[in-house]
Amino acid sequence: MIAQAQNETIVALKTENLVNPIGIDVDQPRFSWQQQSKREGAKQVAYQVIVGTDSVAVANNRGESWDSGKQSSDALKASYGGQALQPFSRYYWKVLLWDDQGQQRSAQQLAFFETGMRKQENWKGAWISDDNGIAVKPAAYFRKQFQTSKKIKSARAYIAAGGLYELYLNGQKVGNHRLDPAYTRFDRRNLYVSYDVTQQLQQGNNAIGVLMGNGWYNHQSTAVWFFDKAPWRNRPTFCLDLRITYDDGSIETIVTDKSWKTSLSPIIFNSIYTAEHYDARLEQKGWNTTTFDASKWKDVIYRSAPSTHVVSQVMPPIRNVKKIAATSMRKLNDTTYVFDFGQNFSGVSELHVEGKEGTVVRLKHGERLYDNGHVDISNIDQHYRPTDDKDPFQTDIVILSGSSDTFMPKFNYKGFQYVEVTSSEPIDLKQESLTGYFMHSDVTPVGTIRSSNPVINKIWAATNQAYLSNLFGYPTDCPQREKNGWTGDAHIAIETGLYNFDGISVYEKWLADHRDEQQPNGVLPSIIPTDGWGYEWGNGLDWTSTIAIIPWNVYLFYGDATLLRDSYDAIKRYVNHVEEQYPTGLTSWGLGDWVPVKSKSPVEFSSSIYYYTDSRILSEAAKLLGKEDDAEKYAQLADKIKTAINQKYFNKQTGIYGEGLQTELSMALYWGIVPEEFKVKVADNLAKRVAADNFHLDVGLLGTKSILNALSENGYADVAYKVASQEDYPSWGWWIKNGATTLYENWNIGSERDISLNHIMFGEIGAWLYKGLGGIKPDPRQPGFKHVLLEPHFVQGLDNFEASHVGPYGEIKTSWKRKGKKVELTVVVPANSTATLHLPRQGSKALTSGNYTFEWKE
């Protein structure tokens, strides 16, 4: 056992889980921090949070807004408890920490947050649009010119929209966000975004410009989900307040009103679902600058707000996170080029091209190639129902100006690896002419996996690539064919997401979408947000259990019950509805083990297990929130469901559930259905079944969540690893061996349908690597990794393995490597945490924070 040298500080100060955010509207913002120390046993024994608007005073431990006083607590978080927060204000905060040696410490820099509107009535601008209808295709420009006569101290822009926008000041785009605001149920809740624009304003003449796109608000493409018939559908609209504070303390607000002007833009068509079309000949140079002549532009019109509920967008924005160069370019002829980016990803391509004026260039994005080298999109366009040929799927269209043109879509993204560029006239392209950009919600990575097996490393990377490709302010199923917020895919992948990325704020936003969509009787749709599709299909227990499973996992990973509390009534209504409809405790409401290899388990079996899980989570949430009557009631309901499942599906003599399929046995084990005295027998049957299946998968979506975990948690980690590391069909490794850089939708890569090549639904393996091999798990009794459960498995076939996760208290790490017949294990437990380490044949060890090294003999 080795203790490291002391080096202690306070780091990772966040407000509402973000670093120095602006636009905070909650009454009691959450503060969090980390105690960073390599000293064994280091922990916080007390803290003091100081908040105020005067940075100098706060730095000197004086806060006029709130001073928590010295709190005897080891919690690395607190909620604001001071004077009512004022809108449009910057608050500085610091935390003082007392450690177990009596030392007082504070972070070297102050943190801050800024409030936004706070209340609806603080908006001054009107909602405006142009006077065109929903069928008009070109996107609209909006602009206003204004004067500032005094020296500017600070300026903030607040903008809400139905649709998507890009905001400009004096010719420069504001911020680096993409696809703002995030998608919501527009007629029930709209998001606004806050920007610091101090540096982009100038004393004197200024011009503000807004370019509006359709997004999901004015869906002009036609597909099976009928978003073109959404009840909220309308021409894009927005409301903006530009609040300027001058050096003399006076405030001026530039707002959207009738003084704005509008014109159609060169974006002649834009669809979030299909693509974007751009006519470079229609470009109005300098349209968003002070020198532009807008005398021919039209007046704007007033519009009603899409909803009466406009709230701040508080989560990592969508960005062009990574630039991806083409790995090759193949010229098929003078008018056809095919670019390969070497990896599948979500995002856009940027074209730099010169050509004859009026030349039409098409950029067709896809995941596969035909044998003749052309791009094949037949695997991703099956649900598209075009009414004509003017909106080709995943195909941007650019009409050249005759000089040098650059095009990158502003209001669209796609899923692709290949781009086929065709032109109506010959053009000369080089490999550098087309660049890719990986777009997604820019969540911070918090996990790392490394192993001696390169295929496992590639599976982990592909899982993360698929996860990020499906995170756009809400979790989606695929970035090309659908872009829908399928609930089942999301809760299967929740642990994968949280082990690898700091995604709490995205999930808090998405569960608010759930509450917006929930019917009074508790029913939820299968895709969220939705235009109304999904209440009739796909929304059974195995999918819409997101309402319970995601808040519970966020609680486990962050130790924060806010989302559970906010979702409690929704979970309760949901469970109550199921109980009313299915009083026996068994329910057949669901889709079942979706896209299985060959064997299909009964829908009633799997859906009833999720019903049990939801009821158990509801009981635990009730207990946590002090609702004792509910806690007892739903604990009894969970027991009733469990009993009903076992009575119908469990054979005590044989230890078999149902027909003894992988999904049946593993789901019963993983979700806690198996009676304690039968676990060993059922686990043994599962291992035998997997062996009978030649150590290959025979599961669908639901079974992938449970199969590896059920094995590794019940004494068969070697079997689980053998399944996880297979490289022939059916397996994750089979995809990798066939060139996958993301996860697929079907085990059979030759399938004629359900064969998107960028799906997250089979992504639980990304979480299992942390749990089943690294052995890192949160303890439900001390969540947020306050107490860490460590049970690494030194499986045969691996020489070394490392898992690292940065939780609320800091980095947790297990790293092991073989040295002859011994295994050397290194463990890192962050300050203020404890852990229980369980090693095979050696029992359990209690650990405080610190760095440790152990040896284990095989």
TAHU-V186518 format. One record per residue. RES is the residue in one letter. SS is DSSP state (H for helix, E for strand, - for the rest). PHI is phi in whole degrees, 0 to 359 (NA if undefined). Layout:
BEGIN
res & ss & phi
RES & SS & PHI
RES & SS & PHI
END
This chain:
BEGIN
res & ss & phi
M & - & NA
I & - & 237
A & - & 260
Q & - & 262
A & - & 292
Q & - & 283
N & - & 195
E & - & 243
T & E & 198
I & E & 251
V & E & 224
A & E & 58
L & E & 287
K & E & 225
T & E & 243
E & - & 52
N & - & 67
L & E & 232
V & - & 273
N & - & 46
P & - & 282
I & E & 241
G & E & 89
I & E & 278
D & - & 241
V & - & 289
D & - & 289
Q & - & 233
P & - & 304
R & E & 269
F & E & 252
S & E & 215
W & E & 205
Q & E & 230
Q & E & 264
Q & E & 260
S & - & 202
K & - & 258
R & - & 285
E & - & 298
G & - & 83
A & - & 298
K & - & 202
Q & E & 275
V & E & 247
A & E & 200
Y & E & 217
Q & E & 214
V & E & 255
I & E & 236
V & E & 230
G & E & 193
T & - & 269
D & - & 258
S & H & 296
V & H & 294
A & H & 297
V & H & 297
A & H & 300
N & - & 261
N & - & 67
R & - & 235
G & - & 231
E & - & 283
S & - & 274
W & E & 196
D & E & 229
S & - & 292
G & - & 72
K & - & 287
Q & E & 253
S & - & 286
S & - & 197
D & - & 260
A & - & 288
L & - & 263
K & E & 198
A & E & 202
S & E & 251
Y & - & 306
G & - & 222
G & - & 253
Q & - & 299
A & - & 303
L & - & 289
Q & - & 266
P & - & 292
F & - & 56
S & - & 232
R & E & 263
Y & E & 243
Y & E & 263
W & E & 213
K & E & 218
V & E & 233
L & E & 260
L & E & 230
W & E & 249
D & E & 264
D & - & 290
Q & - & 260
G & - & 83
Q & - & 278
Q & E & 264
R & E & 225
S & E & 216
A & - & 294
Q & - & 290
Q & - & 239
L & - & 285
A & E & 261
F & E & 212
F & E & 216
E & E & 239
T & E & 282
G & - & 253
M & - & 294
R & - & 69
K & - & 223
Q & H & 303
E & H & 289
N & H & 278
W & - & 291
K & - & 249
G & - & 285
A & - & 259
W & - & 281
I & E & 231
S & E & 202
D & - & 267
D & - & 263
N & - & 270
G & - & 265
I & - & 291
A & - & 274
V & - & 290
K & - & 270
P & - & 298
A & - & 289
A & E & 253
Y & E & 270
F & E & 223
R & E & 208
K & E & 210
Q & E & 253
F & E & 207
Q & E & 247
T & E & 239
S & - & 259
K & - & 240
K & - & 289
I & E & 271
K & E & 271
S & E & 201
A & E & 209
R & E & 230
A & E & 251
Y & E & 239
I & E & 223
A & E & 243
A & E & 208
G & E & 261
G & - & 115
L & E & 239
Y & E & 214
E & E & 235
L & E & 253
Y & E & 230
L & E & 229
N & - & 51
G & - & 86
Q & E & 249
K & E & 295
V & - & 272
G & - & 74
N & - & 240
H & - & 287
R & E & 236
L & - & 55
D & E & 273
P & - & 278
A & - & 296
Y & - & 292
T & - & 223
R & - & 285
F & - & 300
D & - & 274
R & - & 236
R & - & 200
N & E & 238
L & E & 254
Y & E & 241
V & E & 240
S & E & 250
Y & E & 227
D & E & 274
V & - & 244
T & H & 306
Q & H & 285
Q & H & 265
L & - & 273
Q & - & 222
Q & - & 290
G & E & 112
N & E & 276
N & E & 225
A & E & 229
I & E & 244
G & E & 229
V & E & 226
L & E & 252
M & E & 253
G & E & 244
N & - & 283
G & - & 56
W & - & 276
Y & - & 284
N & - & 235
H & - & 282
Q & - & 261
S & - & 272
T & - & 243
A & E & 215
V & - & 292
W & - & 267
F & - & 61
F & H & 293
D & H & 289
K & H & 250
A & - & 301
P & - & 296
W & - & 271
R & - & 304
N & - & 194
R & - & 297
P & - & 308
T & E & 216
F & E & 207
C & E & 226
L & E & 222
D & E & 239
L & E & 253
R & E & 259
I & E & 251
T & E & 253
Y & E & 267
D & - & 301
D & - & 277
G & - & 92
S & - & 283
I & E & 232
E & E & 232
T & E & 241
I & E & 272
V & E & 234
T & - & 283
D & - & 204
K & - & 287
S & - & 281
W & - & 284
K & E & 239
T & E & 218
S & E & 205
L & E & 284
S & - & 257
P & - & 285
I & E & 281
I & E & 275
F & E & 197
N & E & 212
S & - & 224
I & - & 298
Y & - & 272
T & - & 254
A & - & 186
E & E & 225
H & E & 241
Y & E & 222
D & E & 251
A & H & 297
R & H & 290
L & H & 265
E & - & 299
Q & - & 253
K & - & 302
G & - & 74
W & - & 301
N & - & 249
T & - & 245
T & - & 285
T & - & 270
F & - & 284
D & - & 267
A & - & 256
S & - & 297
K & - & 268
W & - & 283
K & E & 264
D & E & 284
V & - & 277
I & E & 238
Y & E & 279
R & - & 224
S & - & 285
A & - & 294
P & - & 302
S & - & 212
T & - & 263
H & - & 241
V & E & 248
V & E & 232
S & E & 287
Q & - & 275
V & - & 239
M & - & 191
P & - & 302
P & - & 284
I & E & 286
R & E & 219
N & E & 283
V & E & 281
K & E & 219
K & E & 272
I & E & 237
A & E & 277
A & - & 295
T & - & 275
S & E & 200
M & E & 222
R & E & 240
K & E & 269
L & E & 276
N & E & 194
D & - & 295
T & - & 237
T & E & 219
Y & E & 229
V & E & 236
F & E & 256
D & E & 243
F & E & 265
G & E & 76
Q & E & 201
N & E & 270
F & E & 201
S & E & 262
G & E & 151
V & E & 222
S & E & 245
E & E & 243
L & E & 254
H & E & 245
V & E & 208
E & E & 235
G & - & 189
K & - & 297
E & - & 305
G & - & 89
T & - & 298
V & E & 261
V & E & 249
R & E & 245
L & E & 241
K & E & 265
H & E & 257
G & E & 208
E & - & 256
R & E & 223
L & E & 239
Y & - & 287
D & - & 300
N & - & 276
G & - & 95
H & - & 281
V & E & 285
D & E & 250
I & - & 247
S & - & 293
N & - & 273
I & - & 230
D & - & 248
Q & - & 291
H & - & 262
Y & E & 281
R & - & 233
P & - & 293
T & - & 267
D & - & 205
D & - & 258
K & - & 272
D & - & 228
P & - & 295
F & - & 289
Q & - & 51
T & E & 233
D & E & 287
I & E & 235
V & E & 235
I & E & 257
L & - & 283
S & - & 271
G & - & 104
S & - & 241
S & E & 285
D & E & 239
T & E & 234
F & E & 223
M & E & 218
P & - & 303
K & - & 259
F & - & 231
N & - & 207
Y & - & 214
K & E & 220
G & E & 244
F & E & 194
Q & E & 234
Y & E & 242
V & E & 228
E & E & 260
V & E & 257
T & E & 238
S & E & 222
S & - & 285
E & - & 228
P & - & 302
I & - & 226
D & - & 250
L & - & 243
K & - & 246
Q & H & 300
E & H & 277
S & H & 289
L & E & 233
T & E & 237
G & E & 259
Y & E & 229
F & E & 280
M & E & 252
H & E & 185
S & E & 301
D & - & 275
V & - & 283
T & E & 282
P & E & 295
V & - & 229
G & E & 222
T & E & 217
I & E & 236
R & E & 221
S & E & 211
S & - & 280
N & - & 259
P & H & 298
V & H & 292
I & H & 298
N & H & 300
K & H & 288
I & H & 297
W & H & 298
A & H & 295
A & H & 294
T & H & 297
N & H & 295
Q & H & 297
A & H & 290
Y & H & 298
L & H & 294
S & H & 296
N & - & 240
L & E & 230
F & - & 226
G & - & 80
Y & - & 197
P & E & 281
T & - & 244
D & - & 271
C & E & 205
P & - & 269
Q & - & 239
R & - & 294
E & - & 231
K & - & 65
N & - & 268
G & - & 277
W & E & 295
T & H & 292
G & H & 298
D & H & 304
A & H & 288
H & H & 283
I & H & 297
A & - & 264
I & H & 298
E & H & 290
T & H & 304
G & H & 297
L & H & 282
Y & H & 293
N & H & 260
F & E & 218
D & E & 276
G & - & 250
I & H & 304
S & H & 289
V & H & 294
Y & H & 289
E & H & 296
K & H & 297
W & H & 290
L & H & 289
A & H & 295
D & H & 299
H & H & 303
R & H & 293
D & H & 295
E & H & 272
Q & - & 293
Q & - & 286
P & - & 305
N & - & 277
G & - & 103
V & - & 290
L & - & 242
P & - & 276
S & - & 282
I & E & 241
I & - & 221
P & - & 292
T & - & 215
D & - & 273
G & - & 128
W & - & 284
G & - & 109
Y & - & 277
E & - & 250
W & - & 212
G & - & 83
N & - & 253
G & - & 279
L & H & 299
D & H & 285
W & H & 252
T & H & 277
S & - & 292
T & H & 311
I & H & 301
A & H & 253
I & H & 293
I & H & 289
P & H & 302
W & H & 294
N & H & 290
V & H & 298
Y & H & 298
L & H & 297
F & H & 279
Y & H & 247
G & - & 65
D & - & 243
A & - & 269
T & H & 303
L & H & 292
L & H & 298
R & H & 296
D & H & 295
S & H & 262
Y & H & 304
D & H & 297
A & H & 292
I & H & 298
K & H & 297
R & H & 298
Y & H & 295
V & H & 296
N & H & 299
H & H & 296
V & H & 295
E & H & 298
E & H & 294
Q & H & 279
Y & - & 226
P & - & 291
T & - & 284
G & - & 99
L & - & 249
T & - & 225
S & - & 255
W & - & 279
G & - & 163
L & - & 261
G & - & 84
D & - & 284
W & - & 296
V & - & 49
P & - & 284
V & - & 294
K & - & 212
S & - & 263
K & - & 242
S & - & 282
P & - & 298
V & H & 299
E & H & 300
F & H & 296
S & H & 290
S & H & 293
S & H & 293
I & H & 295
Y & H & 291
Y & H & 299
Y & H & 299
T & H & 299
D & H & 298
S & H & 294
R & H & 294
I & H & 297
L & H & 299
S & H & 297
E & H & 295
A & H & 295
A & H & 299
K & H & 298
L & H & 296
L & - & 268
G & - & 77
K & - & 258
E & H & 297
D & H & 297
D & H & 295
A & H & 301
E & H & 290
K & H & 300
Y & H & 277
A & H & 293
Q & H & 294
L & H & 297
A & H & 300
D & H & 298
K & H & 298
I & H & 295
K & H & 301
T & H & 298
A & H & 297
I & H & 297
N & H & 293
Q & H & 296
K & H & 271
Y & H & 249
F & E & 255
N & E & 260
K & - & 295
Q & - & 292
T & - & 264
G & - & 71
I & E & 244
Y & E & 261
G & - & 57
E & - & 267
G & - & 77
L & - & 285
Q & H & 305
T & H & 295
E & H & 297
L & H & 292
S & H & 287
M & H & 296
A & H & 299
L & H & 289
Y & H & 296
W & - & 270
G & - & 81
I & - & 275
V & - & 291
P & - & 303
E & H & 308
E & H & 288
F & H & 250
K & H & 300
V & H & 299
K & H & 292
V & H & 293
A & H & 297
D & H & 297
N & H & 296
L & H & 295
A & H & 299
K & H & 294
R & H & 295
V & H & 297
A & H & 297
A & H & 296
D & - & 271
N & - & 61
F & - & 57
H & - & 240
L & - & 291
D & - & 221
V & - & 221
G & - & 248
L & H & 304
L & H & 292
G & H & 292
T & H & 292
K & H & 292
S & H & 255
I & H & 299
L & H & 291
N & H & 296
A & H & 299
L & H & 291
S & H & 290
E & - & 278
N & - & 232
G & - & 93
Y & - & 232
A & H & 297
D & H & 297
V & H & 294
A & H & 301
Y & H & 294
K & H & 299
V & H & 292
A & H & 295
S & - & 259
Q & - & 300
E & - & 235
D & - & 237
Y & - & 293
P & - & 264
S & - & 192
W & H & 294
G & H & 297
W & H & 298
W & H & 298
I & H & 300
K & H & 296
N & - & 262
G & - & 96
A & - & 293
T & - & 243
T & - & 224
L & - & 274
Y & - & 261
E & - & 267
N & - & 216
W & - & 298
N & - & 273
I & - & 288
G & - & 261
S & - & 298
E & - & 278
R & - & 219
D & - & 52
I & - & 225
S & - & 302
L & - & 259
N & - & 213
H & E & 235
I & - & 260
M & - & 297
F & - & 263
G & - & 269
E & - & 300
I & H & 303
G & H & 297
A & H & 281
W & H & 300
L & H & 301
Y & H & 288
K & H & 278
G & H & 280
L & H & 251
G & - & 284
G & - & 74
I & E & 266
K & E & 219
P & E & 284
D & E & 263
P & - & 303
R & - & 279
Q & E & 222
P & - & 288
G & - & 75
F & - & 63
K & - & 299
H & E & 239
V & E & 256
L & E & 266
L & E & 242
E & - & 216
P & - & 292
H & - & 241
F & - & 269
V & - & 283
Q & - & 292
G & - & 106
L & - & 242
D & - & 269
N & E & 206
F & E & 203
E & E & 220
A & E & 232
S & E & 225
H & E & 223
V & E & 265
G & E & 263
P & - & 300
Y & - & 257
G & E & 128
E & E & 281
I & E & 250
K & E & 212
T & E & 233
S & E & 217
W & E & 228
K & E & 211
R & E & 277
K & E & 227
G & - & 68
K & - & 266
K & E & 244
V & E & 240
E & E & 262
L & E & 245
T & E & 249
V & E & 233
V & E & 240
V & E & 244
P & - & 289
A & - & 305
N & - & 76
S & - & 245
T & E & 231
A & E & 210
T & E & 244
L & E & 260
H & E & 244
L & E & 243
P & - & 305
R & - & 67
Q & - & 244
G & E & 74
S & E & 248
K & E & 233
A & E & 272
L & E & 239
T & - & 267
S & - & 293
G & E & 145
N & E & 251
Y & E & 226
T & E & 230
F & E & 231
E & E & 241
W & E & 227
K & E & 264
E & - & 286
END
